[in-house]
Amino acid sequence: MNNHADVDQLADAELQRLHRQLRSLQLELRSLLDNKTKQLKKQNQIITVLQLEHQTLKCEINTLERVPDSCYKDTIHKVQKSVVKLENRLDVVNKKCSDVLTENSKLRHSIDHMLQDRANFNEMWQSMVTQFNDGKKYIMELIDQSTLAYDQREELYNKLQVLKDRNENDKIMHIQEMREMQRRLEHDAKLQKFYDIKCKKRLNLEMEHREMDKKLAKKEAFEKQLNEYNEIIDKMKKLYEEPDTSRLIAQFRRQEDENFALFNYVNELSHEVEVLNDVTQELNDEIERQQAELLEKELKQKTEALDYLTEELQNAEISNNEAKHKLDSLDTRLQLLLSGIGDIFKELSGEDAPILNVLSFNTLLTAHNVKLFIGVIERRTNICISNINIEEDLSNKILAKKDRIPKFNVKDNVKQRY
């Protein structure tokens, strides 16, 4: 029982430690989810702003053909600054995305750790159930042993009762025999006294002969009865193996006293056994009641704890799924941003051999190689700006016509240069 109580205390301590650890993990998970939610909102806002700026840049690129040279240069300068800003912002977004992925990995690791704790708790719970079954089996064995001991006690008590009744009957018969013998002795003494008074010498010889014959007959009867008594005493001496009659009488009296004392002792033992049986039954009932209450309480606490852990794990899984959904949404928006950058790259497409050599013929735009594409866009933009040399005559001719608006086709110029 002490071992079972120690195991229960250890299990309760371990359960409390797991509860505290689960609460701390839940608090950390909630704080991380809140932080990540805020970061995702900020990144969504940044991506939205970048998309708007991207659309603005496309509109500006489309309008570059219809602006004057000075406005075009200013626009190109602004575009260059915008590209630099976009590159910086893209770098920041990539870093934040990496941070989000790192935090997601940490959350997955934390969830795996919580699942491992749950598996450990299930193993501990199974071991406690096994120990409880062993204890229950041990209690059933004790109950069987106590039942067997009680049956043996009842059997011995019945045998002792039979011996006690037999001893009581023998004692009563012996007392009756002794009283009968005492009565006969007293009667014989009275007869002897009567005969001593009556049997005086008379003158009548015939009466004397009659009296003598009667005396002889009585004497023979007395001798016969005495012989019978002597035979009975000899049998008793032989039975008890005691040649001395006085010792036999003393032994008989002592045996009677011992039997009476043993009878009293047996009565006391029987009473004590009954009292002990009642106390034992009460203690067993109390132990069973307390064990049932303790078991019910432990099962209730552990069931509540298991339900609480299961609910918290489900909440954590739901939060993780929401975080994954938000991460997927962020990835989708990032892909849209990468697609917009790819469109800009295609708008300024030229000789792709250098970048193909760097990318090993893998022109798919990803978060890892986006810096290369932005660098190419920046370089080509700078080349376009540096190579725009509009001839003065052509410009004058174009500007001399009132119905013409000067157009600067950046795409055609870039194709001509490349």
Secondary structure, DSSP 8 states (H G I E B T S, - for coil): -HHHHHHHHHHHHHHHHHHHHHHHHHHHHHHHHHHHHHHHHHHHHHHHHHHHHHHHHHHHHHHGGGS-HHHHHHHHHHHHHHHHHHHHHHHHHHHHHHHHHHHHHHHHHHHHHHHHHHHHHHHHHHHHHHHHHHHHHHHHHHHHHHHHHHHHHHHHHHHHHHHHHHHHHHHHHHHHHHHHHHHHHHHHHHHHHHHHHH----S-HHHHHHHHHHHHHHHHHHHHHHHHHHHHHHHHHHHHT---HHHHHHHHHHHHHHHHHHHHHHHHHHHHHHHHHHHHHHHHHHHHHHHHHHHHHHHHHHHHHHHHHHHHHHHHHHHHHHHHHHHHHHHHHHHHHHHHHHHHHHHT----HHHHHHHTT-----TTTHHHHHHHHHHHHHHHHHH----HHHHHHHHH-TT------HHHHHHHH-
